[in-house]
Amino acid sequence: MSKNPIIQKAKKEAYDMGYKNGLLTGKTLGQDAAINFIADRFDGLDKIPGIGPKLYKKIVHHFGIEYFKKVEVVKGGKQGKAKKTSGKVSETQTEGK
């Protein structure tokens, strides 16, 4: 390591900035993977035999309607990404399922 304090400070700042960037990137990739996992599990939940309209409504309200937004799961590479394609599920949409 250099004895020059200016060079040492610059190296430390660059290291810290790279560490923060890597940490945020890892967090984002982890969140994307979790979102895709949950979206895959909930996809078609209302079509499973034994899950009727009442149970589906209970599940939706237990987790919260905000988790049942219509998403399009885009597969690609190692990590897929979920993107919102429409707004929240309305009360009438959840009652009919």
Beta strands, then each sheet from edge to edge (+ up, - down):
strand 1: 71-74
strand 2: 81-84
sheet 1: 1+ 2-
end
